[in-house]
């Protein structure tokens, strides 16, 4: 399995929420006991339990970047 985040990631860092079907998101900040994450291609933020969040792997970062570029090319709002 992936390594767990022992401290708070930097704002803007790609992370994976293992408590939400390994959903990749951008770390946005802290909301009480939870971390706020935002979908890579835009959308509504969600709250994640910090113990279930890990840094995204290089492959996950590449996949997220490709999805974002494809969304932008389609003119989707990010």
Secondary structure as UniProt FT lines:
FT   TURN            11..12
FT   STRAND          14..17
FT   TURN            18..22
FT   STRAND          23..31
FT   TURN            32..33
FT   STRAND          34..39
FT   TURN            40..41
FT   STRAND          46..49
FT   HELIX           50..52
FT   STRAND          53..55
FT   HELIX           58..73
FT   TURN            74..75
//
